[in-house]
């Protein structure tokens, strides 16, 4: 089931991805990084932010984002640690600079 992105997730997508890539990045996050992850079956848009911030942070670009959204399905800890979000609210402090 598709879970829409929170405004803060959309904000980070807009900063990290070129305008022509933003919809594809948002779609990947909404469709592949949501309630299909173990432990997040009942999470809402805001509840998914930590995982959804981690995927684009560790991917660095649209081509690698597809692989990054699959990581939490295997082991949630890996992308969260790689992104520097070991604690529950660590992701809230991360706001990337505009990359394009």
N, C-alpha and C positions, 0 to 999 in steps of 0.2 A: 504494500500500500504506500502510495506517495505521501510524503509529509513535507509540506511547504517549508521554506526557509524563513527563519526569523529575520527581522530587520537588521540585526547586528551581523548575521551571517551574510546577508546580501551586501551589507556595507563592505565587508572584507573581500567578498568576491569582486566588487567594483574596484577596489584598490589593487588587487592582485592580478586581475585578468583584463586584457584589452577589451574594449567595448564589443568588438565582433565575436569574442570568445566567452563573454560573460553569461549568456543564456545557456550555452552548452555546459559550462562549469556549474551553474546553478542547477541545471537539470540532472547532472551526474550526482551532485550532492543530495538533491531531493529524492531521486529514485533509488540510488544505490547506498546511501549512507543515512539510514533512517530507522524505522521500526523493524527492519530486517536484521538488525544487529542484536545479538543475544544480550539480554538485560535492559533493552530499550524498547520493548514491545509496547509499552504504554506511555512512552515519553512524548512530550509535545515539542513544538519548534524550539522553544527556549531550552528545554532539557537536552536537546541534541547538539547544542552549540559547542560544547567542549570537543566532541568527536568531529563535528563539521568544521571547526576552526583548525583542527590538527591536520586533516587531509590536505587542504591547500597549502598550509604552512610547510609541510614536509615535502610536498610534491614539487613546488617551485614553478610549474608550468602546466598548461592544459593537457599536454601529452602524457605527463606522468600522473596526473590527477586520477585517471581511471584505475591505475594500480593502487594508488593511495587510498581510495575509497573502499577497496577490497580488504585492506589490512585489518580494520576493526572486526571484520567478520571472522577472521582467523584467531586473533588475539588482540583484544582491545588495548592491552597495556603497551604494546609495541609502538603504535602511532602516538599515543598520549605521551609516552616518555621521550620519543624522538622529537616531538614538537615542543617539549619543555613544559608540559601540562600535568605534572604528577599529582598535584593537589586539585581538589574539586573546582576551585575558583581561579586557578592560574590562568586559564584561557581568557578571562575577562580583562586582564591587564595587557593583552596582546592586541595591538592595532598596527598593522603593517603600514609602511610608507607606500605610496603609489608607485607601482613598478613599471608603469608604461608612460 
